[in-house]
Amino acid sequence: MRLQGKVALVTGGARGIGRAIAELFAEQGARVIVGDIDAPGGSASGRITWRDLDVRDLASWQAATDAVVEEHQRIDVLVNNAGLVGAYEPIDEISLQDWTRVVEVNQTGTFYGMRTVIPHMRAQGGGSIVNVSSIWGMVGCPGVAAYQASKAAVRMMTKNAALSYVADGIRVNSLHPGIADTPMIAEQDTAITAEVIAETPMRRAAAPREIAYGALFLASDEASYVTGIELPVDGGYTAP
Ligand SMILES: NC(=O)c1ccc[n+]([C@@H]2O[C@H](COP(=O)([O-])OP(=O)(O)OC[C@H]3O[C@@H](n4cnc5c(N)ncnc54)[C@H](O)[C@@H]3O)[C@@H](O)[C@H]2O)c1
């Protein structure tokens, strides 16, 4: 029960990594609110509730956050997990629409989330924010220009927030998954997935739960002296 009594808001928790995080957090004693544009299918446990949230929309954030605070009086943990790859083209080929679509979710969505939740965390005396970036926010690869830019921005917004709110008792860290077995990856070209797995020292994709354990550590009081870090959970991808 590593999150006993905590209230956690997890974005993009209807499927994939976000869903694994929501389920693990609930098992560890948290009351979890999943904010997503899609309702979760299948078995959401009794400790998980779902709320309509579009991370691109500040008003949607405000409505979701107000509802959580009204019901639970606090938000201890925010996981900014909602994200998409969206477009695989390099800078001179990506359409401006695709650029904006990806940046709006991955970067601006994370900014809006922190902007909306931080005042509540300050007022209650602290909290933990986990921003889900990627190995592609740490190391370069060809193509996927908007994804790389937005995930690198998440990494640095995390450090900025960690330093800005350290005196308020708010810890802010980024999580950098390697390739994980989720619907997002199932939807992409299998050749791309095979190439990334071949370049991963462990030679396999992660189960979403293996990524979720990284979020659990950062969210919990076990990480009470941890802020501003970037935690790769990547099968060794960024080690070389
Ligand atoms: N799967 C991987 O290999 C991998 C690797 C590194 C980083 N990541 C990151 O992990 C996070 C989760 O990835 P995943 O593979 O589980 O993705 P996924 O596509 O399987 O799930 C993403 C979830 O986010 C939700 N979402 C999308 N846009 C949203 C919006 N505007 N508002 C609210 N919710 C929205 C979707 O409805 C979905 O439930 C993403 O930020 C992704 O970039 C994934």
The ligand as a Tripos MOL2 file, in Angstrom:
@<TRIPOS>MOLECULE
LIG
   44    48     1     0     0
SMALL
NO_CHARGES

@<TRIPOS>ATOM
      1 N1          4.1880    2.8920  -25.7120 N.am      1 LIG1
      2 C1          5.4320    3.3010  -25.8260 C.2       1 LIG1
      3 O1          6.2940    2.6120  -26.3960 O.2       1 LIG1
      4 C2          5.8550    4.6190  -25.2400 C.ar      1 LIG1
      5 C3          7.2210    4.8930  -25.1790 C.ar      1 LIG1
      6 C4          7.6510    6.1040  -24.6350 C.ar      1 LIG1
      7 C5          6.7120    7.0080  -24.1640 C.ar      1 LIG1
      8 N2          5.3820    6.7020  -24.2480 N.ar      1 LIG1
      9 C6          4.4550    7.7050  -23.7370 C.3       1 LIG1
     10 O2          3.6060    7.1150  -22.7740 O.3       1 LIG1
     11 C7          2.3250    7.7540  -22.7930 C.3       1 LIG1
     12 C8          1.2550    6.6940  -22.9640 C.3       1 LIG1
     13 O3          1.5230    6.0120  -24.1770 O.3       1 LIG1
     14 P1          0.7060    4.7070  -24.6080 P.3       1 LIG1
     15 O4          1.6180    3.9040  -25.4310 O.co2     1 LIG1
     16 O5          0.0230    4.1080  -23.4430 O.co2     1 LIG1
     17 O6         -0.3800    5.3960  -25.5870 O.3       1 LIG1
     18 P2         -1.8510    4.9380  -26.0230 P.3       1 LIG1
     19 O7         -2.0950    5.5810  -27.3370 O.co2     1 LIG1
     20 O8         -1.9680    3.4530  -25.9590 O.co2     1 LIG1
     21 O9         -2.7710    5.6060  -24.9050 O.3       1 LIG1
     22 C9         -2.8240    7.0070  -24.8390 C.3       1 LIG1
     23 C10        -4.0420    7.4520  -24.0690 C.3       1 LIG1
     24 O10        -4.0520    8.8910  -24.0760 O.3       1 LIG1
     25 C11        -5.3680    9.3340  -24.3710 C.3       1 LIG1
     26 N3         -5.3510   10.6600  -24.9850 N.ar      1 LIG1
     27 C12        -4.9020   11.0030  -26.2200 C.ar      1 LIG1
     28 N4         -5.1320   12.3020  -26.4530 N.ar      1 LIG1
     29 C13        -5.7140   12.8030  -25.3350 C.ar      1 LIG1
     30 C14        -6.2010   14.0930  -24.9600 C.ar      1 LIG1
     31 N5         -6.1490   15.1270  -25.8280 N.pl3     1 LIG1
     32 N6         -6.7280   14.2500  -23.7320 N.ar      1 LIG1
     33 C15        -6.8190   13.1990  -22.8750 C.ar      1 LIG1
     34 N7         -6.4020   11.9570  -23.1770 N.ar      1 LIG1
     35 C16        -5.8570   11.7700  -24.3980 C.ar      1 LIG1
     36 C17        -5.9160    8.2760  -25.3210 C.3       1 LIG1
     37 O11        -7.3440    8.2960  -25.3720 O.3       1 LIG1
     38 C18        -5.3570    6.9880  -24.6950 C.3       1 LIG1
     39 O12        -6.2100    6.4780  -23.6940 O.3       1 LIG1
     40 C19         2.3950    8.7720  -23.9210 C.3       1 LIG1
     41 O13         2.7060   10.0420  -23.4040 O.3       1 LIG1
     42 C20         3.5110    8.2540  -24.7900 C.3       1 LIG1
     43 O14         4.1180    9.2620  -25.5510 O.3       1 LIG1
     44 C21         4.9390    5.5400  -24.7710 C.ar      1 LIG1
@<TRIPOS>BOND
     1     1     2 1
     2     2     3 2
     3     2     4 1
     4     4     5 ar
     5     4    44 ar
     6     5     6 ar
     7     6     7 ar
     8     7     8 ar
     9     8     9 1
    10     8    44 ar
    11     9    10 1
    12     9    42 1
    13    10    11 1
    14    11    12 1
    15    11    40 1
    16    12    13 1
    17    13    14 1
    18    14    15 2
    19    14    16 1
    20    14    17 1
    21    17    18 1
    22    18    19 2
    23    18    20 1
    24    18    21 1
    25    21    22 1
    26    22    23 1
    27    23    24 1
    28    23    38 1
    29    24    25 1
    30    25    26 1
    31    25    36 1
    32    26    27 ar
    33    26    35 ar
    34    27    28 ar
    35    28    29 ar
    36    29    30 ar
    37    29    35 ar
    38    30    31 1
    39    30    32 ar
    40    32    33 ar
    41    33    34 ar
    42    34    35 ar
    43    36    37 1
    44    36    38 1
    45    38    39 1
    46    40    41 1
    47    40    42 1
    48    42    43 1
@<TRIPOS>SUBSTRUCTURE
     1 LIG1         1 GROUP 0 **** ****
